[in-house]
């Protein structure tokens, strides 16, 4: 299993909207960055991810699961762009803010810190474990 982080502005697509989709989940569409698209191509059904509210909140607020591998993004006719489908698994007990991540030396190499603008990014197994512990959720 691989781990990921999915960033969204809550005013565009929020954790509550993701949860409302239930087991059917939703496409993680609209990504127009080649590196982020390539990360989605590396995802497999069952991979887990952090749902991260960007902009004002800047915090991990939930756990999601990949439920469909990369496929054409339905929001464009341009075949260069693909997306995965994800579903909400659980909210975190304690949101993990960007400041908390930056303050933990064990997370100093996390992509969230090094390339904060990337909307889809990998998370190492160790980073996953640490952030889950900070969030009060089992790994």
Secondary structure, 3 states (H helix, E strand, C coil): CCEEEEEEECCCCCHHHHHHCHHHCEECCCCCCHHHHHHHHCCCCCCEEEEEEECCCCEEEEEEEEEEEEEECCCCCCCCCEEEEEEEEEEEEEEEEHHHHHHCHHHCCCHHHHCCCCCEEEECHHHHHHHHHHHCCCC
